Amino acid sequence: MIRVGVVGYGTIGSRVADAVRSQSDMKLVGVVKPTPDYRAEIAVSLRGVRFFAPSEGGLRAWRERGLPIHGTLDDLLREVDVVVDTTPGGKGRGMRDTYESTGVKAIFQGGEPPDVAEVSFVAQVNYDAARGRRFVRVVSCNTTGLARLLYALDREFGVERAIVTLVRRAADPKEVKKGPIDALVPDPPRIPSHHGPDLQTVVPGLNVITMAVKAPTTHSHVHSLAVKLGRETSREDVLGMLSSERRIVLVSAASGFRSTADVLDIGRELGRPRADIYENVVWADSVSVNGRWLYLFQAIHQEAIVIPENIDAIRAIATDLSAERSMDLTDASLGVKSGRIFRPP
């Protein structure tokens, strides 16, 4: 049984904690959270989550709120094998020395620089590279989605060049300090955006250039890809490959899937926790092939897509389980699909 602690209980941390709880080979020992708010009350009362304060100074607020608190970060680190750091971008780097001094292995998120860890990680691409490491970085939502897709295309057809435009959500639904806005913002105005170089930390040598624009929405990103393949193929061959690829699903406008609002809605209709979509969502309608050039759109649910990767990263650094077996367990526990997101029984 892998003993896991989670540091941070925001968008990613709360989801990672629940995902750990759903694994038969893992135990959620506790979560570090500075603020005893309604999310903590729900987690304690409905899920039995044990909370820890970042330091001794943070214990008082929990006690005044009347919520159980089980110690500090230092106490949690003495009880775990692996910690998943989901603190806001940039803070995890400062935590690395703490984890290292206690001998605990740590997984960081994509908001940290690549040098925070020994490996930047996407399970379908480089699971084995994380085996036996002390520190692993699960890359960002956009990089995860691009790595899954472009790695699969490269494996099947070869990728000579990829040109990607990312239309990014401006903020997560709870981030009210970042909105409302009335603008489309080149982010950054220079080209390439950071996504291409970050993608190359997972898929070295990939010839990719990325451009990004922020849009006034909170539901998902959209990627527009133009990919020059290594050989000529057909639309049918690409669709066939995508329909069988793990953690990629195909949708169509004909079935009512017309916007990123439908990403959230289909998660609700499927009864997913928090309406989460862990898969790349590719519009089959958009898949077009002209000689060696492939074009398509995909949607990425920024709140959820990296959750399976965090679970697999835990196994990669803490067990000798194979990549396929780990992903099988993760996908089964979270209900992750491939092919079509809904298949009638």
C-alpha positions as CSV (number, residue, x, y, z in Angstrom):
1,M,0.0,0.0,0.0
2,I,1.5,3.3,-1.1
3,R,1.0,6.0,1.6
4,V,0.3,9.3,-0.1
5,G,0.1,12.9,1.1
6,V,-1.2,15.8,-0.9
7,V,0.0,19.4,-0.3
8,G,-2.6,21.9,-1.4
9,Y,-6.3,21.4,-1.8
10,G,-7.3,23.6,-4.7
11,T,-8.4,22.7,-8.2
12,I,-5.8,20.0,-8.7
13,G,-5.2,18.9,-5.1
14,S,-8.8,18.2,-4.2
15,R,-9.1,16.0,-7.3
16,V,-5.8,14.2,-6.7
17,A,-6.8,13.5,-3.2
18,D,-10.1,11.9,-4.3
19,A,-8.4,10.0,-7.0
20,V,-5.9,8.5,-4.5
21,R,-8.8,7.5,-2.3
22,S,-10.2,5.5,-5.2
23,Q,-7.1,3.4,-5.8
24,S,-6.9,-0.1,-4.3
25,D,-3.1,0.1,-3.8
26,M,-2.9,3.6,-2.3
27,K,-3.9,5.2,1.0
28,L,-4.5,8.9,1.4
29,V,-2.8,9.7,4.6
30,G,-3.7,13.4,4.7
31,V,-3.8,16.8,3.0
32,V,-2.0,20.0,3.8
33,K,-4.3,23.0,3.7
34,P,-3.8,26.4,5.2
35,T,-7.4,27.5,5.3
36,P,-10.3,25.7,7.1
37,D,-13.0,26.7,4.7
38,Y,-16.2,25.1,3.4
39,R,-14.2,22.8,1.2
40,A,-12.4,21.4,4.2
41,E,-15.7,21.0,6.1
42,I,-17.1,18.9,3.2
43,A,-14.0,16.8,2.9
44,V,-13.9,16.1,6.6
45,S,-17.6,15.3,6.9
46,L,-18.3,13.4,3.7
47,R,-14.9,11.9,2.8
48,G,-13.1,11.6,6.1
49,V,-10.0,13.5,4.9
50,R,-7.4,14.2,7.5
51,F,-6.0,17.7,7.3
52,F,-2.6,19.1,8.3
53,A,-1.6,22.7,8.7
54,P,1.5,24.0,6.8
55,S,3.1,25.0,10.1
56,E,2.5,25.3,13.8
57,G,1.2,28.8,13.3
58,G,-1.6,27.5,11.2
59,L,-3.1,25.2,13.8
60,R,-5.0,27.8,15.6
61,A,-7.3,28.8,12.7
62,W,-8.5,25.1,12.4
63,R,-9.1,24.8,16.1
64,E,-11.1,28.0,16.2
65,R,-13.2,26.8,13.3
66,G,-13.9,23.6,15.3
67,L,-12.4,21.3,12.5
68,P,-10.1,18.4,13.3
69,I,-6.5,19.1,12.5
70,H,-3.9,16.3,12.7
71,G,-0.7,18.2,12.9
72,T,1.6,20.0,10.5
73,L,3.3,19.3,7.2
74,D,6.3,17.9,9.1
75,D,4.0,15.4,10.8
76,L,2.4,14.4,7.5
77,L,5.8,13.8,5.9
78,R,6.7,11.4,8.6
79,E,3.7,9.2,7.6
80,V,4.0,9.1,3.8
81,D,6.0,7.5,1.0
82,V,5.1,10.0,-1.6
83,V,3.8,13.5,-1.5
84,V,1.9,15.2,-4.4
85,D,2.6,18.9,-4.3
86,T,-0.3,20.9,-5.8
87,T,0.6,24.3,-4.4
88,P,0.2,27.4,-6.7
89,G,2.8,27.6,-9.5
90,G,6.3,28.5,-8.2
91,K,5.7,27.5,-4.6
92,G,6.5,23.9,-5.1
93,R,10.1,24.7,-6.0
94,G,10.6,26.1,-2.6
95,M,9.2,23.0,-1.0
96,R,11.6,20.6,-2.7
97,D,14.3,20.9,0.0
98,T,11.8,20.1,2.7
99,Y,10.7,16.9,0.9
100,E,14.3,15.9,0.1
101,S,15.4,16.4,3.7
102,T,12.8,14.0,4.9
103,G,13.5,11.3,2.3
104,V,10.0,11.6,0.8
105,K,9.5,11.2,-2.9
106,A,7.6,14.1,-4.5
107,I,5.5,14.8,-7.5
108,F,5.2,18.4,-8.7
109,Q,2.8,20.1,-11.2
110,G,3.3,21.8,-14.5
111,G,3.4,25.3,-12.9
112,E,6.8,24.5,-11.6
113,P,10.0,24.9,-13.8
114,P,11.2,21.7,-15.4
115,D,14.4,21.7,-13.2
116,V,12.3,21.1,-10.1
117,A,12.3,17.4,-11.0
118,E,14.4,14.8,-12.7
119,V,11.7,13.9,-15.2
120,S,8.7,15.8,-16.8
121,F,6.0,13.2,-17.1
122,V,3.1,12.0,-19.2
123,A,2.2,8.4,-18.6
124,Q,1.5,7.4,-22.2
125,V,4.8,8.8,-23.3
126,N,7.6,8.3,-20.7
127,Y,6.3,6.3,-17.7
128,D,9.4,4.2,-17.5
129,A,11.7,7.3,-17.3
130,A,10.1,8.2,-13.9
131,R,10.8,4.8,-12.4
132,G,13.0,5.0,-9.3
133,R,13.2,8.8,-9.4
134,R,12.9,11.0,-6.3
135,F,11.2,13.9,-8.0
136,V,8.8,13.9,-11.0
137,R,6.9,16.8,-12.6
138,V,3.5,16.1,-14.1
139,V,3.3,18.7,-16.9
140,S,0.5,21.2,-17.4
141,C,-2.9,20.4,-18.8
142,N,-2.1,21.8,-22.3
143,T,1.3,20.0,-22.4
144,T,-0.3,16.7,-21.3
145,G,-3.0,16.9,-24.0
146,L,-0.5,17.8,-26.7
147,A,1.9,15.1,-25.6
148,R,-0.7,12.4,-25.7
149,L,-1.9,13.3,-29.1
150,L,1.4,14.1,-30.9
151,Y,3.2,11.2,-29.4
152,A,0.5,8.8,-30.7
153,L,0.7,10.5,-34.1
154,D,4.4,10.3,-34.2
155,R,4.4,6.6,-33.2
156,E,1.9,5.7,-36.0
157,F,2.7,8.1,-38.8
158,G,5.8,10.1,-37.8
159,V,5.6,13.8,-37.1
160,E,7.8,16.0,-39.2
161,R,6.4,19.3,-37.9
162,A,3.5,20.5,-35.7
163,I,2.0,24.0,-35.6
164,V,-0.3,24.5,-32.7
165,T,-2.6,27.4,-31.7
166,L,-4.0,27.2,-28.2
167,V,-7.1,29.1,-27.2
168,R,-6.9,29.1,-23.5
169,R,-9.4,29.6,-20.8
170,A,-8.6,32.8,-18.9
171,A,-9.2,31.4,-15.4
172,D,-10.7,28.4,-13.6
173,P,-14.3,28.8,-12.5
174,K,-13.3,29.7,-8.9
175,E,-10.7,32.2,-9.8
176,V,-12.9,35.3,-9.6
177,K,-9.9,37.7,-9.1
178,K,-9.0,37.1,-12.7
179,G,-12.2,38.3,-14.2
180,P,-14.5,39.2,-15.7
181,I,-12.6,40.3,-18.8
182,D,-13.5,41.7,-22.2
183,A,-10.6,40.8,-24.3
184,L,-8.6,38.2,-26.2
185,V,-5.1,38.3,-25.0
186,P,-2.1,36.9,-26.8
187,D,-0.4,34.9,-24.0
188,P,2.4,35.7,-24.5
189,P,2.5,38.1,-27.5
190,R,5.8,36.5,-28.6
191,I,6.0,33.2,-30.5
192,P,6.5,30.5,-29.5
193,S,4.5,30.2,-26.3
194,H,6.1,28.2,-23.4
195,H,4.0,25.1,-24.3
196,G,6.3,24.0,-27.2
197,P,9.5,24.0,-25.2
198,D,7.7,22.4,-22.3
199,L,6.3,19.7,-24.6
200,Q,9.9,19.0,-25.8
201,T,10.8,18.1,-22.2
202,V,8.5,15.1,-22.5
203,V,8.9,14.3,-26.3
204,P,12.5,15.4,-27.0
205,G,13.3,16.3,-30.6
206,L,9.6,17.0,-31.5
207,N,9.5,19.8,-34.1
208,V,6.7,21.9,-32.7
209,I,5.8,25.6,-32.5
210,T,3.0,26.9,-30.3
211,M,1.0,30.1,-30.1
212,A,-1.5,30.9,-27.3
213,V,-4.4,33.2,-26.8
214,K,-6.4,33.7,-23.6
215,A,-10.2,33.9,-24.0
216,P,-12.9,35.1,-21.5
217,T,-14.1,31.7,-20.5
218,T,-13.6,29.2,-17.7
219,H,-14.5,26.0,-19.4
220,S,-11.6,24.2,-21.1
221,H,-9.0,25.0,-23.7
222,V,-9.2,24.4,-27.5
223,H,-6.2,23.4,-29.6
224,S,-6.0,23.9,-33.3
225,L,-3.3,21.6,-34.8
226,A,-1.7,21.5,-38.2
227,V,0.6,18.5,-38.3
228,K,2.9,17.5,-41.2
229,L,3.2,13.7,-40.9
230,G,6.1,11.5,-41.8
231,R,4.1,9.8,-44.5
232,E,0.9,10.1,-46.4
233,T,-2.2,8.6,-44.8
234,S,-5.9,8.9,-44.9
235,R,-8.6,10.5,-42.7
236,E,-10.0,7.0,-42.0
237,D,-6.6,5.8,-40.8
238,V,-6.1,8.8,-38.4
239,L,-9.6,8.3,-37.0
240,G,-9.0,4.6,-36.6
241,M,-5.8,5.3,-34.6
242,L,-7.4,8.0,-32.5
243,S,-10.5,5.8,-31.7
244,S,-8.2,3.1,-30.2
245,E,-5.8,5.4,-28.4
246,R,-5.9,5.4,-24.6
247,R,-7.3,8.6,-23.0
248,I,-8.4,10.2,-26.3
249,V,-12.1,10.3,-27.2
250,L,-13.8,11.3,-30.4
251,V,-17.0,13.5,-30.4
252,S,-19.0,15.0,-33.2
253,A,-21.1,18.1,-33.8
254,A,-23.8,15.8,-35.2
255,S,-24.3,14.4,-31.7
256,G,-24.6,17.8,-30.2
257,F,-21.0,18.4,-29.2
258,R,-20.4,21.9,-30.5
259,S,-18.4,23.8,-27.9
260,T,-16.4,23.6,-24.7
261,A,-19.7,24.1,-22.8
262,D,-20.5,20.6,-23.9
263,V,-17.2,19.3,-22.2
264,L,-18.7,20.4,-18.9
265,D,-22.2,19.2,-19.8
266,I,-21.2,15.7,-20.8
267,G,-19.2,15.3,-17.6
268,R,-22.4,16.2,-15.7
269,E,-24.6,13.8,-17.8
270,L,-22.1,11.0,-17.3
271,G,-22.2,11.6,-13.5
272,R,-18.5,12.3,-13.4
273,P,-17.2,13.7,-10.1
274,R,-17.0,17.5,-10.5
275,A,-18.1,16.9,-14.1
276,D,-14.5,16.1,-14.9
277,I,-13.3,15.0,-18.3
278,Y,-9.9,13.3,-18.1
279,E,-9.5,12.6,-21.8
280,N,-8.4,14.6,-24.8
281,V,-11.7,15.5,-26.6
282,V,-11.1,15.4,-30.4
283,W,-13.8,16.6,-32.8
284,A,-14.0,13.9,-35.4
285,D,-15.6,16.4,-37.8
286,S,-12.4,18.5,-37.7
287,V,-10.0,15.7,-38.7
288,S,-8.8,16.5,-42.2
289,V,-6.0,15.0,-44.2
290,N,-4.4,16.5,-47.2
291,G,-1.4,14.5,-48.4
292,R,0.9,14.5,-45.4
293,W,-0.8,17.4,-43.6
294,L,-3.3,16.6,-40.8
295,Y,-5.6,19.2,-39.3
296,L,-7.8,18.9,-36.2
297,F,-9.4,20.5,-33.1
298,Q,-9.3,19.1,-29.6
299,A,-10.6,20.3,-26.3
300,I,-8.8,20.0,-23.0
301,H,-10.6,20.2,-19.6
302,Q,-7.9,22.0,-17.7
303,E,-9.2,21.0,-14.2
304,A,-9.0,17.3,-14.8
305,I,-6.8,16.1,-17.5
306,V,-3.6,15.8,-15.4
307,I,-5.3,13.8,-12.6
308,P,-4.7,10.3,-14.2
309,E,-1.1,11.4,-14.8
310,N,-0.6,12.2,-11.1
311,I,-1.9,8.7,-10.1
312,D,0.4,7.0,-12.6
313,A,3.3,9.1,-11.5
314,I,2.8,7.9,-7.9
315,R,3.1,4.3,-9.1
316,A,6.0,5.0,-11.4
317,I,8.2,6.3,-8.5
318,A,6.9,4.0,-5.8
319,T,6.4,0.6,-7.4
320,D,7.6,-1.7,-10.1
321,L,4.2,-1.9,-11.8
322,S,4.3,-1.6,-15.6
323,A,3.0,1.5,-17.4
324,E,0.1,-0.4,-19.0
325,R,-0.9,-2.0,-15.7
326,S,-0.8,1.3,-13.9
327,M,-2.9,3.0,-16.6
328,D,-5.3,0.1,-16.6
329,L,-5.9,0.5,-12.8
330,T,-6.1,4.3,-13.0
331,D,-8.5,4.4,-15.9
332,A,-10.8,1.8,-14.4
333,S,-10.9,3.6,-11.1
334,L,-11.7,7.0,-12.7
335,G,-13.9,5.7,-15.6
336,V,-11.5,7.0,-18.2
337,K,-12.6,6.3,-21.8
338,S,-11.1,5.9,-25.2
339,G,-12.8,5.9,-28.6
340,R,-16.2,7.3,-27.9
341,I,-16.8,9.0,-24.5
342,F,-20.1,7.2,-24.2
343,R,-20.7,3.7,-25.4
344,P,-24.1,2.1,-25.0
345,P,-24.1,-1.1,-23.0
